[in-house]
Amino acid sequence: MIRPKLSLRRPLAILGAAVVGLAAAVAVAAPASAHHTVIKGTTVCEPTTGKKIITWTVTHSERDKHATLVKVTPSINSPVSNIEGTVLAPLGKQGDTVVGTQEVAGDQTGTAKLSVYATWSKNGRITDKKTNDGTADLGRGTCEQAPPPCVSASEAKFKHTFDGPGGKATVELVGERPLCEGVEQPFTLVSYFAPRPEFSVPQYVYGEPDTDTIKAGQTKIELNVELPDCHTQVDLIWGGRDQVIEEIVKDGPTYGNKKLGSPGAPGNRSSGPNGWYNGGSKACQQPAAEFVSNCDGSVIVNLSNNGKISKYPVEFTITAGSWTKKVTVAANKGETVEVPAEHAAEVIVTADGFEAKPYKWQRPENCELPTVVAESDCESFTVGVQNPEGVTPVEAKIVYGDKTETVTVPAGETKTVKFKASDAEAAIVTFTGLDIEPFEAVYEKPANCGGDGGGLPVTGAAAGGIAAGAVVLLIAGIALFFVARRRRLRFTA
C-alpha cells in the first residue's frame, strides 16, 4: 500500500496565522493597560474667605516606575499648589500620591477640570508619557463668607453724641462684634479759649482734654470737659491726647476731618451730629479802666487786661471831645494814658467786652487853692486873685458895691481889678466851680488920704475865723490866769 507523504507546510501556515492574529490582538489591547495618572478632586467652602477650595489628589498606575508630573493645567484660571514638578514613587510605595489645592470664587458652580501631563521612567530612562484629566464637582450654590468673631481697626464703625455747650460727648462701637484683641481706638474731647463766639483764632486749650479708648471689652465711652466762662470752641476728635493742638493759630494746623461727624475720613467713620461747637456769651478778656484827676485838669487813665480768663490783647479807645487815642494792652498787662487838660472835661473809654462809662474831671481835694489880695488908697480899691502853679484856671467873680467884675486866672498868674473907692466896706470874691466859702476883701480908707495908701489885709471867711479864734484864746487865757491864782493862794495859805 502506498501511503501518501505528509507535508508540514499547511500546519506551519496555520500556526503563523495564529501568531500574527495573537500579536494583532495584543497590539489592539495594549492601550487599555498603558501608563496613566489618576486625578480626583473634592470641593469645600471656606467661610472665613467666602471662597471654594478644590483639593486635587494625583496618583499613577505603575508599580515599577516613577512618574514625573511635568505640567498641570486647570480649567479655571487660578493657581494649583504642590502638584506641578512632583516625582511620584512607584505605585504601592511611600510617595506614590501627591495632594494640591486650588482656590476659586465662591460663586463658581458646575465642574472643574485638571489636566496633568506626566512621564514615566525606569533606571533613568523615560518609558512613557501621557496627559490625563480629572474633575471636581463645584456644586450649585454660592459659598457664603461667615462674619469674623471680632472687628479689625480698619473695619470698625462708631456712633456718637455731642453736647458742645455742656462739654459732653459719647462714642460707641456699632454692631454686636467687639474690637479684636489688641485693637484700640481712642477719642478725645477738648475745649478752647476763643476770641469770638464763632470760629476765629488764636485759640488756646482750656483745662485738661478728656481722652478714653474703645477696645476689647469696652464698647462705649463718655467724655467730659470744662468750658471757660467766655467764648469757647469744643471739639470731639479721632485720636488720643497726642492729637490735641495746644494752640490753633492762623495758617497753623487744624483738626479737619479728624472731628467726628466730618464728611471725610476718619471722622466720617462715626455717625452722629457735628462734633464741634463755637459759642460763649462774653469775651475771654477782662478789660478795666480807672481814672485819676490831676489838679491841672488832666486825667490819668489806667488801663488793664488782667484776670483769670484774660488770654487776648485788648484794644482800648479813649475819647475826650475831639481827642482820641487807641491803646492795645496785652494779656495780664497794663498801660497808662494821660488825657490833656484841654480835652479832659469828659473822658469815654471803650473796648470789646468793656462797658463804656463817661468820666468827668473832678478837682482833687489836695489841690492848692487860689488866694485874694487887696490894696486900698484914698481914691481906689484894688482886688487881686492869685492862682497857684499846677492847677486849672480859675474864674473869680468880684463884687464891690454896685460894681461886678469877672476874671479868669490861669495857673501861676495873678489878675487884678481896680475899683473906684466908695462907701462900700468890702469886696466879695467868689470862685466858680470851687467848693469854698466866698472871700471878703475889706476896704479901709487910709487915715491920711493925703499920703500914700497902704495895703489892707484880706478879710472874710478866713479873716473872720482868725478873729474868732483870737477871742476864744483870750477868754481861755483869762480863765487860766484866775484858776492858777486861786490854786496859788490855797497853796501859800
Secondary structure, DSSP 8 states (H G I E B T S, - for coil): -------SHHHHHHHHHHHHHHHHHHHHHGGGGS--EEEEEEEEEETTTTEEEEEEEEEES-SSSEEEEEEEEESSSS-B-S-TT-EE--TTSTT--EEEEEEE-TT--EEEEEEEEEEEEETTEEEEEEEEEEEEEEESS-------SSB-TTT--EEEEEETTTTEEEEEE-SSS-B-TT-EEEEEEEEEE-SSSSS-S-EEE-S--EEEEEETTB-EEEEE----SSSEEEEEEES-GGG--SEE-TTS---GGGBTT-SSTTGGGEESS-SEEEE-SS-S--EEEEEEE-TTS-EEEEEEE-STT--S-EEEEEEETTEEEEEEE-TT-EEEEEE-GGGTTEEEEEBTTB----EE----TTS---EEEEEE-SSEEEEEEE--TTS--EEEEEEETTEEEEEEE-TT-EEEEEEE--S--EEEEEETT--S--EEEE----S-TTS---EE-EEEHHHHHHHHHHHHHHHHHHHHHHHHHHHHHHHH-
